[in-house]
Amino acid sequence: MHTLFDSSQMITASLNGTIREAVLGAIFAVVVILLFLRSLRTTVIAVVSIPLSILISLVLLNRFHVTLNIMTLGGMAVATGRVVDDSIVVIENIYRQWRRGTGRGRELALSASAEVGRAITSSTLTTVAVFLPLGLVGGLVGKIFFPFALTVVCSLLSSLLVALTVVPLLSWLLVTRREPRRASEDGEPKRNWRRPYERVLGWCLDHKALVLAGTAVALVASVAVLPLAGSTFIPQTEEKFVTISINMPIGTARATTDAKARQVEAIVRRLPAVTQMNTQVSSDSGQLSMSGTVAGSNQATIMLRLRPDADVDAVTSNLRSRLKPIAGPAQIQVNSLNMGGSSGSFSLVVSGAKEESIRRAAVDITKALVDVPGLADVTNNLSQTQPQVEVHTDAQKAAKYGLTAYQVGNYVKDYIGGNQVGNIQLQQNTYALVAKLKSNHPLDQLNTLKHLPIPSATGKSLELSDVATVRMVQTPVSVQHRDGQAYASVTGTFTTQNTGRTTQLALAKVDSLHLPRGVQTELSGDSQQKDQSFNQLIEAIIVSVGIVYLVMLITFGEWSAPFAILFSMPAALIGAFFGTVVTHQPVSVSSLIGILMLMGIVVTNAIVLVDRVEQRRRAGLSIRQALLEAGATRLRPILMTAVATICALLPLALGFSEGALISQGLAVVVIGGLVTSTLLTLILVPVMYELLHLRQHRRQQQTATQGGQA
């Protein structure tokens, strides 16, 4: 006996994969710290701060009754690089001042931590604040990503606590109690990589228009190429399973359905990618089909297990083309098995006042959508019919014999369905007692029904055909109603990741049709959820920008510095959009969550930089001098935090594990945004800061010039 399908194995593999990538991300972050600081002791401090922050966040999650799952573990994996950022800033500042020889011991650890305390508190609170608008997002997305957001928030708050308490303590124990080997003016070994940055920054400050124009061009270009990436709702986590659904016409015998299933099996056996196959034809009494429903004698389901290296999309496409010639009267649908993400289905609701108009419109739309690239198995709920006997009473004929349509219907019911005349109890069980009128002939033919005897008020003997028309008609298997009106559903299966483009093509096809008057169409299912979720998340992103500005406004106590910091956000969008296109990741809900998170992350480095500028200005430096000094001083921690976060997210972005697909688009967006925002933050934010203080800067330049001439 071999197990064909075990969902626990896939869940375990997904969890293990996410944990593995979180651990790899933490290791990469630690390596970055070691390479930048070249100090084993400071690296040990970072090593301790990462698991400690994660453990504290686990305690907080337990208090919120949130369990470990794909989303919470994914949140920890995403937050791994960010939780070390606060510790990096504190460690680097303590280490730099210790190397400079400005002090040692407990006092140095406290003063250096206090110097950057406001900056890291503000940056962490802004990152946490961007998740507040996520509460505005409802529906499936809100429920799925709430544990993710809560995990990231708990991790960030824990990292701030560790950075302000544990890191100074460990720095005192491992670093500042010792004498530095050699002191240097800037607190780090002499390196030439800061001087080129100072020259570049000085040139950019003198050519602000070129910098702003170049950034604007890059932003417009990134927005222009974004449609090439396509869009989807939630990425599907495809497993190595394929299901084949066979639907014969209603009333088909089980043996006939079995014969069709054997035809399909013969074709499936020729595929080398299939390792196991299981077929179920209809459902026995008390048994459910593989889909969890009761299957009729006209239905069969085949589940296929594929090789680990099989291309699921290629197999499903191959099967569709091979099974199409043998379908005949059957509807054969081939789909991959998705353990997460969206259902991968297109759905269009057709409504109107007249049922006949709805039916005609549904048929026309179904025929039109068959040729749309990216859609397969297009059908509608009215296409599958079942035979039904229709008895239509002629009111005038019935009235001649003193009968009404209601009476005629009751007489027919007495023969076919009977009436409950009482209850009977047998062995403590109650059964309904139904009595039927006995017919002279078995009621298994239409002609027999026509000759059913009907008593009349006049005493004349009648047959059913004397007062009614009896005929066999085909009626829909299901009739759907919404707000008291009938409607039809046209459905299909997406065969591409770019479901947004496919939906646009389908809607354009529908708009080109001449549908009956009074018929309306609207999206439903995944496409509708995608549009609603995208709109809600875009609103949440806009609100988050406002919240970030308010938090910084409270922190800095004035408007210009926070306003300059905001310009790191469009710089992040450049990399996020280009990264999405280059990696062929469709824009999804995960991507928008990544942009939401990015709005909080990218301002972190800008806050650290601008906070240093404000400190140096209070110390008496001019605006230009403060910008150059702050940029050179904060260059190393900014690069460290950015590179550590990027390296920590790389395993998720590569998407090697089974559970990484939902986090993959998010990681790509954050990495791309961090790359450009880090590079441009070191240039664009100082440019905007000086531009916002242009009058004061010019006065300082004039004063300096006059002083030099004197």
TITORDREN-274723 format. One record per residue (C-alpha): y, z, x negated. Coordinates in steps of 0.02 Angstrom, whole numbers. Each point is the difference from the previous one (the first is absolute). Layout:
<pts>
Y_Z_X;
...
</pts>
This chain:
<pts>
0_0_0;
172_-48_-65;
168_63_59;
107_-146_58;
164_90_34;
59_175_-45;
186_31_24;
-9_164_-98;
-38_-97_-159;
157_-105_18;
106_153_42;
-68_93_-152;
30_-151_-113;
179_-16_65;
36_185_-30;
-77_-4_-174;
97_-157_-43;
165_76_54;
-35_160_-97;
-47_-102_-153;
162_-97_6;
102_159_22;
-82_74_-155;
29_-161_-98;
182_1_54;
21_179_-60;
-79_-44_-169;
116_-150_-20;
152_109_40;
-50_127_-132;
-26_-137_-130;
176_-64_34;
73_172_-33;
-96_13_-162;
59_-171_-59;
184_36_39;
14_179_-61;
-134_-10_-134;
-32_184_24;
-169_70_48;
74_163_63;
119_-83_125;
-143_-111_56;
-106_154_36;
141_64_112;
-4_-163_98;
-190_8_12;
12_172_79;
142_-46_119;
-93_-146_84;
-156_91_62;
101_155_40;
117_-99_112;
-148_-84_86;
-87_168_28;
156_76_78;
16_-151_114;
-182_22_53;
37_178_50;
150_-59_102;
-104_-137_83;
-129_128_48;
135_103_84;
48_-155_101;
-184_-24_46;
-6_-171_-84;
-169_-50_-69;
-41_-106_-152;
-21_-181_50;
44_-174_-60;
184_20_44;
25_174_-75;
-93_-47_-159;
99_-161_-5;
159_102_16;
-54_108_-148;
-42_-155_-102;
171_-74_38;
89_165_-35;
-91_31_-165;
127_-97_-101;
147_74_94;
-53_183_-11;
18_-5_-188;
176_-74_4;
90_166_26;
-104_80_-137;
38_-145_-117;
188_22_22;
-11_187_-32;
-120_-18_-147;
103_-138_-80;
163_97_14;
-75_159_-71;
-86_-97_-140;
157_-100_-43;
111_154_-12;
-134_92_-99;
-10_-144_-123;
189_-3_-11;
-1_182_-53;
121_61_133;
-108_152_33;
-173_66_20;
-106_122_97;
18_53_179;
186_-34_12;
-21_-182_-48;
-140_-28_126;
106_75_139;
164_-87_-44;
-80_-171_-25;
-95_16_164;
158_53_92;
94_-150_-72;
-114_-124_89;
-48_115_145;
128_-69_121;
-45_-179_-42;
-188_17_26;
25_105_157;
114_-131_74;
-116_-143_-50;
-154_86_72;
87_45_162;
59_-180_22;
-178_-63_-25;
-62_127_127;
140_-43_120;
-47_-184_12;
-160_49_89;
94_89_141;
36_-164_95;
-187_-32_-1;
-3_119_148;
90_-137_98;
-150_-115_-23;
-125_21_140;
-164_-78_49;
-142_-38_-119;
108_-11_-156;
79_170_29;
-170_82_20;
-78_-88_-150;
141_30_-124;
52_174_53;
-134_84_-109;
51_-116_-142;
184_45_15;
-38_186_17;
-108_-6_-157;
136_-84_-102;
132_123_63;
-109_151_-41;
-39_-72_-172;
183_-32_-41;
57_173_55;
-141_76_-101;
50_-101_-153;
180_62_17;
-60_179_8;
-109_-25_-154;
139_-88_-96;
124_141_31;
-120_145_-34;
-160_-40_-93;
68_-135_-116;
140_109_-74;
-126_140_-24;
-125_-112_-88;
140_-79_-102;
50_172_-60;
-179_46_-42;
-46_-162_-88;
162_-76_-66;
163_96_-9;
-70_157_-82;
-32_-103_-155;
123_-73_-125;
18_-190_12;
-70_-93_-150;
163_-94_-24;
158_-5_102;
90_-160_45;
169_-32_79;
-68_-66_164;
-153_109_8;
-129_-135_-32;
-61_-94_-153;
118_-135_-57;
-42_-156_97;
97_-162_14;
-48_-34_182;
149_97_70;
133_-95_-96;
-41_-172_75;
8_79_173;
172_72_-37;
62_-171_-56;
-73_-85_155;
72_132_115;
171_-16_-82;
-3_-189_23;
-52_17_183;
139_125_34;
123_-129_-68;
-76_-140_107;
-28_84_167;
21_-158_103;
-142_-89_-91;
-116_149_22;
35_16_186;
-14_-188_28;
-166_-10_-94;
-70_145_101;
57_-79_163;
-81_-167_-46;
-163_87_-46;
0_95_165;
32_-157_103;
-137_-92_-96;
-125_140_31;
38_-2_187;
-17_-190_2;
-174_0_-78;
-66_147_102;
-63_-110_145;
-121_-80_-124;
-97_164_-3;
-37_-6_186;
-22_153_110;
-136_98_87;
-16_162_98;
-112_114_-103;
-109_-74_-139;
-182_-11_50;
-129_90_-106;
-138_-128_5;
-174_64_-37;
-151_-104_-49;
-58_-20_179;
15_-142_127;
-35_6_186;
-48_-148_109;
26_18_188;
-92_-119_118;
55_-11_182;
-100_-115_113;
56_-41_179;
-15_145_121;
-173_7_78;
-89_-75_-150;
-175_69_-20;
-37_113_-147;
-128_-123_-67;
129_-140_-5;
124_112_-91;
-137_49_-122;
-36_-184_-35;
184_-30_-41;
2_152_-114;
-151_-68_-93;
95_-163_-28;
141_99_-78;
-122_101_-106;
-74_-161_-70;
171_-53_-63;
42_173_-68;
-160_4_-103;
61_-149_-101;
149_99_-66;
-37_80_-170;
141_128_24;
-95_88_142;
-118_139_-54;
-43_80_168;
9_-52_182;
-26_91_164;
1_-80_173;
17_85_169;
-20_-101_160;
74_85_154;
-23_188_28;
-149_94_66;
24_136_130;
103_142_-74;
32_-97_-162;
165_-56_-74;
31_-157_-100;
64_1_-180;
178_-7_67;
-28_160_99;
-5_-85_171;
-136_-45_123;
-47_-182_-31;
-62_-113_138;
-148_-119_-8;
121_-138_-53;
64_91_-154;
-68_18_-177;
71_77_-159;
-53_-36_-179;
58_110_-144;
-9_-66_-178;
8_97_-162;
69_-100_-146;
-20_11_-186;
126_115_-88;
80_-151_-87;
9_-107_157;
165_-74_61;
9_61_181;
133_-126_53;
-99_-145_-74;
-160_56_87;
83_19_170;
85_-170_-16;
-164_-81_-52;
-94_78_146;
131_-55_126;
-15_-181_-55;
-190_5_-1;
-20_85_168;
125_-107_94;
-119_-150_25;
-137_108_77;
111_107_113;
-26_-107_155;
38_104_155;
11_159_-104;
155_79_-76;
-41_48_-180;
125_108_-95;
-14_45_-185;
103_146_-65;
5_110_-153;
-26_186_25;
160_99_-27;
-11_187_-31;
188_20_3;
163_-91_27;
36_-109_149;
-128_-85_111;
52_-170_-67;
19_-76_172;
134_-105_85;
36_38_182;
117_-83_124;
29_60_178;
27_-134_133;
74_66_163;
75_-72_158;
8_12_189;
-141_-123_39;
-176_22_-67;
-32_-187_-3;
154_-27_-108;
-58_137_-118;
-172_-81_-14;
71_-172_-38;
122_71_-128;
-138_101_-85;
-109_-156_-14;
142_-105_-71;
50_134_-126;
-181_24_-55;
-21_-187_-32;
164_-7_-96;
-38_149_-112;
-170_-65_-55;
85_-112_-128;
118_132_-70;
-42_33_-185;
-46_181_-31;
-76_28_174;
-182_-8_49;
-106_43_152;
145_-32_120;
-50_41_179;
66_84_157;
-71_126_122;
-5_-131_140;
-108_-123_-98;
-159_102_24;
-55_-11_181;
-145_59_105;
-79_-76_158;
50_86_161;
-39_-31_183;
159_-18_102;
-3_28_189;
158_-64_83;
10_43_186;
85_-125_116;
106_114_109;
13_-125_144;
-187_-33_10;
-39_186_-11;
125_38_138;
-93_-115_121;
-148_119_-12;
103_159_6;
-15_33_-187;
123_40_-138;
-12_-37_-187;
-25_186_-31;
-151_7_118;
-78_-155_-79;
21_77_-172;
-83_161_56;
-150_-94_70;
-25_-90_-166;
18_165_-93;
-135_78_111;
-122_-133_-61;
49_-4_-185;
70_169_-50;
-47_112_146;
85_161_55;
-25_179_-53;
-74_92_148;
-29_168_-81;
-65_98_-150;
-172_62_-46;
-50_139_-118;
-154_-16_-109;
-42_130_-133;
177_72_2;
75_-174_-23;
109_-83_132;
-22_-186_34;
101_-115_114;
-97_-78_144;
51_-182_28;
-58_-105_147;
3_-192_2;
-34_-127_136;
-160_-95_-33;
14_-188_-14;
-138_-120_53;
10_-85_-170;
40_62_-176;
187_-9_-35;
-21_-95_-164;
71_-168_52;
169_-55_66;
-79_-88_150;
-85_162_54;
168_89_2;
74_-134_109;
-134_31_133;
22_188_11;
0_52_185;
167_70_58;
11_93_169;
149_-47_108;
96_86_138;
-48_-138_123;
-185_29_-31;
-25_-174_-72;
-111_-12_-154;
99_-60_-152;
-29_-40_-182;
122_42_-140;
38_-185_-28;
64_-13_181;
150_112_-35;
19_-5_-189;
-10_-114_-152;
-127_58_-130;
11_-75_-175;
-34_37_-182;
157_16_-109;
36_45_-182;
114_150_-21;
70_84_-157;
-105_140_-72;
155_110_-12;
166_-2_91;
138_100_-85;
150_75_88;
161_75_-65;
134_74_112;
-99_-62_149;
0_-182_-59;
-143_-100_-71;
12_-67_-177;
-108_-91_-127;
-29_39_-184;
-14_-138_-129;
-78_70_-158;
-49_-63_-172;
-52_62_-171;
114_-12_-151;
-83_-85_-149;
145_27_-120;
98_146_-71;
163_-80_51;
-17_47_183;
188_-7_26;
7_-185_-44;
-151_-38_109;
80_92_145;
160_-102_-20;
-100_-163_1;
-95_56_156;
159_48_93;
82_-165_-49;
-152_-90_71;
12_98_162;
187_-36_15;
-34_-187_-13;
-114_5_153;
58_-38_177;
-70_152_87;
0_21_191;
159_67_77;
11_189_5;
-122_31_-144;
55_114_-142;
-82_37_-167;
19_146_-119;
-87_64_-154;
-125_141_9;
-121_87_-118;
29_-5_-189;
146_-122_6;
95_107_125;
-36_159_-98;
57_-85_-160;
167_-52_73;
30_173_75;
-51_91_-159;
104_-114_-111;
155_28_107;
-27_189_1;
-28_8_-188;
152_-108_-39;
103_119_107;
-78_146_-93;
46_-78_-168;
181_-23_55;
8_180_62;
-78_61_-163;
140_-81_-101;
126_99_102;
-98_161_-23;
-11_-28_-188;
188_-24_-9;
30_159_100;
-114_102_-114;
89_-65_-155;
169_27_82;
-42_184_25;
-69_13_-177;
145_-82_-93;
138_58_117;
91_-168_-5;
-31_-177_62;
20_-116_-151;
-148_57_-106;
-126_-9_144;
71_-170_49;
-28_-67_-176;
-178_67_4;
-37_-96_161;
13_-164_-96;
-166_38_-82;
-82_-36_168;
35_-187_12;
-53_-13_-182;
-167_74_53;
-20_-127_141;
10_-142_-126;
-156_57_-91;
-89_54_160;
20_-172_80;
-42_-100_-156;
-149_113_-36;
-68_-28_175;
11_-189_-20;
-72_-6_-177;
-151_108_43;
-32_-97_163;
10_159_102;
55_-33_180;
141_106_67;
-83_135_104;
31_172_70;
-59_68_-168;
133_-104_-89;
137_66_113;
-59_179_-28;
11_-41_-186;
180_-59_21;
39_158_97;
-73_104_-141;
88_-108_-129;
170_41_75;
-28_180_-51;
-83_-31_-168;
125_-123_-75;
149_115_24;
-87_133_-106;
45_-81_-166;
173_-45_62;
32_181_51;
-57_63_-171;
117_-126_-83;
153_30_109;
-22_189_-8;
10_-12_-189;
157_-108_15;
81_132_110;
-46_137_-125;
75_-95_-147;
158_-40_97;
22_185_38;
-23_29_-187;
154_-108_-33;
-69_-174_-35;
78_-155_75;
-92_-101_132;
-55_-134_-125;
-52_128_-130;
-94_102_130;
-93_-153_62;
-52_-55_-176;
-52_176_-51;
-93_36_162;
-89_-168_-5;
-57_26_-180;
-52_181_33;
-93_-33_162;
-78_-164_-58;
-160_83_-60;
-36_111_154;
43_-145_117;
-121_-116_-89;
-131_137_-9;
5_40_185;
0_-183_50;
-141_-51_-117;
-103_154_46;
16_-39_186;
-40_-184_-28;
-153_37_-106;
-60_129_126;
9_-130_139;
-82_-141_-98;
-179_46_51;
52_-4_183;
95_-164_-21;
-150_-84_-80;
-102_52_152;
-169_17_-84;
-65_138_112;
-64_-20_178;
134_112_74;
149_-73_-92;
43_-142_117;
118_97_113;
88_76_-153;
-2_-161_-102;
148_-83_86;
97_164_-11;
-36_18_-186;
52_-180_-36;
166_25_89;
37_164_-91;
-47_-70_-171;
103_-158_22;
147_99_66;
-8_126_-143;
-4_-136_-133;
161_-83_58;
87_158_59;
-30_87_-167;
70_-145_-99;
146_-27_117;
34_186_28;
41_16_-184;
127_-140_20;
51_-20_183;
31_183_41;
118_28_-148;
90_-162_45;
24_56_180;
49_175_-54;
139_-66_-113;
52_-125_133;
21_140_128;
106_95_-127;
91_-155_-62;
177_68_13;
-42_158_-93;
-95_-100_-131;
150_-114_-29;
117_148_-19;
-118_75_-128;
-6_-166_-94;
190_-11_-1;
14_178_-62;
-128_-34_-137;
93_-160_-50;
168_88_-7;
-75_140_-100;
-74_-123_-124;
167_-90_-23;
89_164_-28;
</pts>
